[in-house]
Amino acid sequence: MPQRVSQRFSVVVVGAGPAGLTVGNILRAAGVDCLVLEAGTREFIERRPRAGVIEEWAVRGLERRGLARNLLERAQAHTECEFRFDGARYRFGYTGLTGRHHFICPQQFLVTDLVREYADVRGGEIRFGVRDVGPHGLESGRPSVSYTCPGSGERRVVEVGFVAGCDGARGVSRAALPPDRVRVARHDYGVGRLALLAEAPPSSDRVVFGMHPRGFAGHMARSPEVTRYYLQCPPGDAPENWPHERVWTELRERLGAVGAPPLKEGRLIERRVLDMHGYVVEPMAHGRLFLAGDAAHLTAPVAAMGLNLALHDAFLLGDGLVARLTKGDDAGLSGYSATCLARAWDYQEFSEWLAEMYHGTASGDPYRAGAALARLRRPFDSPVAAAAFAEQYLGARTGG
């Protein structure tokens, strides 16, 4: 199929997740022409269940850009979480220590709001269902992006000024970085997590973490009718190994504690096994290509920080592109990679620290188990340790 140059845009955004749509909205608000290319359908991205914890600084950043009205009306504000270990319950009130809180809002609701704002309100161009997206000439003065149209099968080429690569860990943007100019640092946690969605009301009004010799368990409200649960499992385990009764037996055991209310059980509507690992790509830019979100870094779902990192990248990248394209100011783009990487490494370090606290009790190693319990007790024994933990848990130190 022959290729033809169809249009020119100042920016092409590859990927319509939270990062890509936020970048697109920032550009449209400044009157910058851009095109978003997405492999999935609009229905798919608006229904895909993902993260649900959004740090307050991230919500305020969306709010300043006119992107949080529905989120603020819908989201729940959480001010404390609960740890359960050694058969006891420990409530941790992080808002009282920092003055900040978490918002709980399923990511698909945020994506729905962002795509509606971008496409329907701000008039941004977006093409769903595209295939074989490829950036070209990223170091030249005339970069381009090619893709195949879903309906006609026609191969099109778009001339661009910049490319925002927001298409995740398996996307083409990360693969476009020259291998000899990029470093990918990876860490494998050596455990898996069974990610579950239950058609059941939350059993607590706060996030609950259970540290048990049988493995970690987590409880996170997603809506009044749906609850997210996690169960530690062997890496590479199969969801089919976890039938309904086994799941609820393990959840009851691992989240059990004196005085804890019984779990509200329901039909399991999602079972996925996540191998717990993280990576960081350095640098996050090459020529006219800038990576954001999971294309650049992945944090294991230990501290629920992936969505927040993606939004941080998007704010900086969107603002940097606007400054370059409307004022000729390169400062934001030239410092983009270093600024984003500083936060990414901060979140990675905290996730690794937290993972040992969550999983050490089930390691089978008495030394690791004892050290994990000491780490768990520390925030409840020391106000200084509590404040430090709360600051990192909320992303407050790096969130400003």
C-alpha positions in Angstrom: 0.0 0.0 0.0 1.6 3.3 -1.0 2.3 6.0 1.7 1.3 9.6 1.3 1.8 12.6 3.5 -1.7 13.5 4.6 -1.3 16.4 7.1 1.2 18.3 9.3 0.8 18.8 13.0 3.0 20.5 15.5 2.8 17.5 17.8 1.7 13.9 17.4 0.9 12.1 20.6 1.2 8.3 20.4 -1.1 6.7 22.9 -4.4 7.8 24.5 -3.9 6.9 28.1 -3.8 9.5 30.9 -0.4 10.8 29.9 -1.1 11.2 26.2 -4.6 12.7 26.7 -3.3 15.2 29.3 -0.5 16.3 27.0 -3.1 16.7 24.2 -5.4 18.7 26.4 -2.6 21.1 27.5 -1.7 21.6 23.8 -5.2 22.3 22.7 -5.8 24.7 25.5 -2.9 26.8 24.2 -4.1 26.6 20.6 -1.4 24.2 19.5 -2.4 21.8 16.7 -1.9 18.1 17.6 -2.9 14.6 16.7 -3.4 11.7 19.0 -3.0 8.2 17.6 -4.4 5.3 19.6 -4.3 1.5 18.8 -7.5 0.8 20.8 -11.0 1.9 20.2 -12.6 4.7 22.2 -14.9 2.2 23.9 -11.9 0.1 24.9 -9.9 2.9 26.5 -12.9 4.2 28.3 -13.7 0.8 29.9 -10.2 -0.5 30.6 -9.8 -0.9 34.4 -6.5 0.3 35.8 -5.2 2.3 38.7 -7.5 4.3 41.0 -5.3 6.2 43.5 -4.5 9.7 42.5 -2.2 11.9 44.7 -3.5 15.3 45.7 -0.8 17.3 43.9 -1.7 15.4 40.7 -5.4 16.3 41.1 -4.6 19.9 41.7 -2.5 19.9 38.6 -5.4 18.6 36.6 -7.7 21.1 38.2 -5.4 24.1 37.3 -5.7 22.9 33.7 -9.5 22.6 33.7 -9.4 18.8 33.7 -10.7 17.8 37.1 -14.3 19.0 37.4 -15.9 15.5 37.0 -13.1 13.9 39.0 -13.6 16.2 42.0 -17.3 15.5 41.9 -16.9 11.8 41.7 -13.7 10.9 43.5 -13.5 9.8 47.1 -11.0 11.6 49.4 -9.1 9.2 51.6 -7.3 10.5 54.7 -6.0 7.3 56.2 -5.2 3.7 55.5 -5.0 0.6 57.6 -2.3 -2.0 58.1 -3.1 -5.5 59.4 -0.3 -7.7 60.7 0.3 -10.0 63.7 -3.5 -10.4 63.9 -4.0 -6.7 64.8 -5.3 -3.5 63.0 -3.2 -0.3 62.8 -4.9 2.8 61.4 -2.5 5.3 59.8 -3.9 8.8 59.5 -1.6 10.4 56.9 -3.7 13.5 56.4 -3.3 14.5 60.0 0.5 14.3 59.5 0.8 16.1 56.2 -2.4 18.0 55.6 -2.8 16.1 52.3 -4.9 13.2 51.1 -5.4 10.7 48.3 -8.2 10.7 45.8 -9.8 7.4 44.7 -11.1 7.4 41.2 -11.0 4.5 38.7 -8.6 5.4 35.9 -11.1 4.6 33.2 -13.3 7.4 34.5 -10.4 9.9 34.2 -9.6 8.7 30.7 -13.3 9.1 29.7 -13.2 12.7 31.0 -9.9 13.5 29.3 -10.8 12.1 25.9 -14.2 13.9 26.0 -12.5 17.1 26.9 -9.8 16.7 24.2 -12.0 15.5 21.3 -15.4 16.8 22.0 -14.8 20.1 23.8 -11.4 21.3 22.7 -11.7 20.0 19.2 -8.5 17.9 19.2 -8.0 15.4 16.5 -7.7 11.7 17.5 -7.7 8.6 15.5 -8.6 5.3 17.1 -7.7 1.8 16.0 -4.6 2.7 14.1 -2.0 0.1 13.4 1.7 -0.1 12.7 2.5 3.4 14.1 6.1 4.3 13.4 8.1 7.5 14.1 10.8 8.5 11.6 13.6 11.1 11.3 13.5 12.0 14.9 17.0 13.6 14.7 16.2 15.5 11.5 14.5 18.8 10.9 11.4 17.1 9.4 10.4 14.2 11.6 7.2 12.2 10.7 4.9 9.5 12.0 3.4 6.9 9.8 0.4 4.7 10.6 -2.2 2.4 8.9 -5.8 3.5 8.9 -8.1 0.9 10.4 -10.9 1.1 7.8 -9.2 1.5 4.5 -5.8 -0.1 5.3 -4.2 3.0 3.8 -0.7 3.9 5.0 -0.4 7.5 5.9 2.5 9.8 6.9 2.1 12.8 9.1 4.8 15.5 9.3 5.4 16.7 12.8 7.4 19.1 14.9 7.6 16.8 18.0 6.4 13.3 19.0 5.1 12.6 22.5 5.5 8.9 23.1 2.8 7.9 25.6 2.0 4.4 24.4 3.2 2.3 27.4 5.8 -0.4 28.0 5.1 -2.3 24.7 4.6 0.7 22.5 6.6 1.8 19.5 7.9 5.0 21.1 10.2 3.3 23.5 11.4 1.0 20.7 12.3 4.0 18.6 15.1 5.0 21.0 18.6 4.0 19.6 19.8 1.0 21.6 23.3 2.4 21.9 22.0 5.7 23.4 19.6 4.4 26.0 19.9 2.5 29.3 17.0 0.5 30.7 17.4 -0.3 34.4 15.1 -3.1 35.6 14.3 -4.6 39.0 12.4 -7.9 39.6 10.7 -8.2 42.9 10.5 -12.0 42.7 6.8 -12.1 43.6 3.5 -12.0 41.7 0.2 -10.4 42.5 -3.2 -11.6 41.6 -5.2 -8.5 40.7 -8.9 -8.9 41.3 -12.0 -6.9 40.8 -15.0 -8.0 42.9 -18.6 -7.0 42.2 -19.0 -6.3 45.9 -19.1 -3.2 48.1 -15.9 -2.2 49.9 -15.5 -3.9 53.2 -13.8 -0.8 54.7 -13.9 3.0 54.1 -10.1 3.0 53.7 -7.3 1.2 51.8 -6.3 -1.9 53.8 -2.9 -3.7 53.6 -2.6 -7.2 55.1 0.9 -8.6 55.8 0.6 -12.3 56.6 2.9 -15.3 56.5 0.8 -16.7 53.7 1.4 -13.5 51.6 0.3 -10.0 51.1 -3.3 -9.0 50.5 -4.8 -5.6 49.7 -8.2 -4.0 49.7 -9.0 -0.8 47.7 -12.4 0.7 47.1 -13.1 1.5 43.5 -16.8 2.5 43.7 -19.7 1.8 46.0 -20.3 -1.4 44.1 -16.8 -2.6 43.1 -13.7 -3.4 45.1 -10.1 -4.0 44.0 -8.3 -6.8 45.8 -4.7 -8.0 45.5 -3.2 -11.4 46.6 0.4 -12.2 46.6 1.1 -15.3 44.5 4.1 -16.9 42.8 5.4 -15.1 39.7 4.0 -16.5 36.5 1.0 -18.0 38.3 -2.1 -18.6 36.3 -5.5 -16.9 37.1 -7.2 -20.2 36.6 -5.4 -21.5 39.7 -7.5 -19.1 41.7 -11.2 -20.1 41.7 -13.8 -18.1 43.6 -13.7 -20.0 46.8 -9.9 -20.1 47.0 -9.7 -16.3 46.4 -12.1 -15.5 49.2 -10.6 -18.0 51.6 -7.2 -16.4 51.2 -8.5 -12.9 51.4 -10.4 -13.7 54.7 -7.2 -15.3 56.1 -4.7 -12.6 55.1 -6.9 -9.6 55.9 -8.2 -11.1 59.1 -7.5 -9.2 62.4 -9.1 -8.8 65.8 -12.1 -6.5 65.4 -12.0 -6.4 61.6 -15.5 -6.6 60.0 -16.2 -9.6 57.7 -15.4 -9.1 54.0 -18.3 -8.4 51.7 -18.0 -11.0 49.1 -19.2 -11.0 45.5 -18.6 -12.2 42.0 -15.1 -11.8 40.7 -15.2 -9.9 37.4 -11.5 -9.7 36.8 -8.5 -11.9 37.6 -5.0 -11.0 36.3 -1.6 -12.0 37.5 1.0 -9.2 37.6 4.7 -10.1 37.8 6.1 -7.4 40.1 8.9 -5.5 38.4 9.9 -2.0 37.6 12.1 -0.3 35.1 13.4 3.2 34.2 14.5 4.3 30.7 17.2 6.9 30.5 17.1 9.4 28.9 13.4 10.0 28.3 14.1 12.0 25.2 15.8 11.5 21.8 15.8 14.2 19.1 12.2 15.3 18.7 10.8 12.3 20.7 9.8 12.7 24.3 8.6 9.7 26.4 6.0 9.9 29.1 4.3 7.5 31.5 4.9 3.7 31.2 6.8 4.2 27.9 9.6 5.7 30.1 9.2 4.0 33.5 7.1 1.4 35.2 6.6 1.2 39.0 5.2 -2.1 40.3 1.8 -1.7 41.8 3.2 -1.5 45.3 2.5 2.1 46.2 0.0 2.9 43.4 2.2 5.5 42.0 2.3 4.7 38.2 -0.7 6.9 37.3 0.8 9.8 39.3 4.2 9.5 37.6 2.4 9.6 34.2 0.6 12.7 35.1 3.7 14.4 36.3 5.4 13.7 33.0 2.4 14.9 31.1 2.3 18.2 32.9 6.0 18.9 32.3 5.9 17.7 28.7 2.7 19.5 27.8 3.9 22.8 29.4 7.4 22.4 27.8 5.9 21.8 24.3 3.6 24.8 24.6 6.5 27.1 25.7 8.7 25.9 22.8 6.0 26.2 20.2 4.4 29.4 21.3 7.3 31.3 22.8 10.4 29.6 21.4 11.4 28.8 25.0 13.4 25.5 25.1 14.0 25.4 28.9 11.2 23.1 29.7 12.0 20.5 27.0 15.8 20.6 27.6 15.3 19.9 31.3 12.4 17.5 30.9 14.2 14.1 31.1 16.4 15.0 34.1 13.4 16.4 36.0 11.1 13.5 35.3 13.9 10.9 36.1 14.5 12.4 39.5 10.9 11.8 40.5 10.8 8.4 38.8 13.8 7.2 40.8 12.4 8.6 44.0 9.2 6.6 43.5 11.1 3.5 42.5 13.2 3.6 45.7 10.1 4.0 47.9 8.3 1.1 46.0 11.3 -1.2 46.6 11.4 -0.2 50.3 7.6 -0.7 50.7 7.6 -4.0 48.8 10.0 -5.6 51.4 7.7 -4.4 54.1 4.7 -5.9 52.4 6.2 -9.2 51.3 9.0 -9.9 53.8 6.6 -11.6 56.3 5.9 -14.2 53.6 9.5 -14.7 52.5 10.1 -17.9 54.5 13.2 -16.2 55.8 13.0 -15.5 59.5 15.5 -12.7 59.2 13.5 -10.9 56.4 10.2 -11.5 58.2 11.5 -10.1 61.5 13.0 -7.0 59.7 9.7 -6.5 57.8 7.7 -6.5 61.1 10.2 -4.0 62.6 9.7 -1.8 59.6 5.9 -2.1 59.9 5.9 -1.1 63.6 8.2 1.9 63.2 5.6 4.4 61.9 3.4 3.5 64.9 6.2 3.9 67.4 7.9 7.1 66.2 6.2 10.4 65.1 9.2 11.2 63.0 9.1 7.9 61.2 5.3 8.3 60.7 5.7 11.8 59.2 8.5 10.6 56.8 6.4 7.6 55.7 3.3 9.7 55.2 5.3 12.2 53.1 6.5 9.5 50.7 3.3 7.6 50.7 1.5 10.7 49.4 4.2 11.8 47.0 4.2 15.0 49.1 8.0 15.6 49.1 8.3 15.4 45.3 4.8 16.7 44.6 5.4 20.2 46.0 
